[in-house]
């Protein structure tokens, strides 16, 4: 169940940010870091895929 929810979130975000539809995601890591001068830790989950459709485009979210 959680895996399906994560896939939907990742797919939606990837579509929104670069107009690609992604499939067969593999989780490859977790990055934990903080920005200089900001004590809040950031946790980013990293996924990889070699299976997608579409042509990457620069969207407003990527270019800003």
N, C-alpha and C positions, 0 to 999 in steps of 0.2 A: 504494500500500500504506500508506504513512505517513498519507495523507489519510484513509483508511478507519479507521485506528486512532484518529486524532484525533477523527473524527466520533463513534465509539463512546464515547470518553472524555467528550466534551462532552455527548453525549446522556444518558449515564448520570448524570453529575453534575447536569445540569439537572433530570432526572426526580427524583433524590434530594432536591435542594434546594427545588424548587417544584412538583413533580408535573406538569410539562409535557413533552410529547413534541415535540422540535424537528426541523425539516427545512430543507434549503436554506440552510446556514450560509455566511456570507461573512466572511472574516477582514478586519477593518477597522483593526487596529493592534496595537502592542506597547507596553506601558507598562513602563518600568524606573524603579524608585524604591527608596528605603530609608526605614526608620522612624528617627526621631530617636533618637540614641544607640545605634543598631544598625548596624554596618558592612556587614552582608550585603545585597547588592543583590537585589531581587525583580524577576522578569520575569513579566509577566502578558500573555497573548495575548487579544485582544478579538475576539469574533465577534458578528455580528448576524444576525437572521432576522426575517422577517415571517410565516413559515409555522410554525404550531404547533397542537397539539390539547391540549385539557384546560383546566382553570380553575386559575389560580395559587393555591396555598395556602401558608400560612406553615408551614414545617417546623421541627423542632428546630434544625437546622443554621443556618437563617436567623435565628431569633429569639434565639439565644444570642450 
